Amino acid sequence: MRFETRCVHTGVDKDSTFNSATTPIYASSTFRWDDLKTHRGFDYTRSGNPTRRALEENITALEGGIDCRATCTGMSAITATMHLFQPGDQIIAGHDIYGGTYRLFDSVFRNMGLDFVFVRMGDLDQVRKAITPRTKCIWIETPSNPLLNIVDMAALSQIARSAGAITIADNTFLSPYCQRPFEHGVDVVVHSTTKYLNGHSDVVGGCVVTNSKEHAEKISYVVNALGLACSPFDAWLVLRGVKTLGPRMEAHQRGAMALARFLDSHPQVDRVYYPGLTDHPQHELAKRQQTGFGAMLSFEVKGGRPSVERVVSKLKLFQLAESLGGVESLIEYPDSMSHASMSEAARREAGITDSTLRVSVGIEHPDDLVSDFSNALS
Ligand SMILES: *Cc1c(COP(=O)(O)O)cnc(C)c1O
């Protein structure tokens, strides 16, 4: 089955009693045993639930892994993966990763004995130099947030493997429709399903997708032991959203390309970060390892913070809000919103200025999105 068909047909057909065409919400905390030895596959919803399982089967099929665990947030998915490591282990991550992940690494897991080094992931020599005998993981986010830097997953997986480490990729920004990290040698994939997989800005969720029996067992154990799994209702919402992932991503990308081209040629805009533009520094790499350019873009508006304030107040379709990946277009200001948990020095080091705006392009008509910006920038 092709991708769009898997989106619709994996994880349904769970109701043999009434043959419902969609997967029901199994709102039950516990499940009756037939006798002291037998149950029907589920005993307690923290450990497993049929609705959540349906979503996990679906995402497994989309990423091309062997198993998945759906969690209550993206952060809880990332938390689960950190339990693959022991105190003293070192993890190499990019300096421009998602702000919440940076905070979780730098101030929560560092206190629990894990060591993190933040490097310029695009510079493979820096990554090689950061490797020590304690390196157990390279954490990959591509494209990065908010500046859409692309890193070479195959090259990083190779570096990790030869150092006896694994790679974990946060695939939230592109979704498996546009990028499947397992095909490039990555070991574990995480998502904030809050974003494109659900796609309708009405739930927070996450997942960990694994591609080996060892990782699948460890993640399953940790998600149950720590109690990280999502509710059946949230799982159902994401399962409902994921069915339209293919057509949504096509619409998202049409709008993103139109807006990127418009901004790129606008005199009030200094710079546009969108991998689909041929002058993006990693455009060729994006073409090679992605099956789409996604719908996140950032740009630098001329005139600093006063211009930023004017633009966001004049936009009518783009809501000033964090998050991304929903059908409605959003705009946000990393300096005081998504990346506020980083120090100002860390933000500047990552290339985020007081003029950077990040846009999540929704599925509205591209002409309407462009004319909204045309008004706001005039
Ligand atoms: C949103 C996001 C997360 C965190 O997910 P939550 O669902 O908000 O916990 C992690 N990584 C990336 C790239 C994200 O965009």
Residues whose N, C-alpha, C, O or C-beta is under 5 A from the ligand:
A	BS01	LIG	T73 G74 M75 Y98 D170 T172 S192 T194 V204 G205
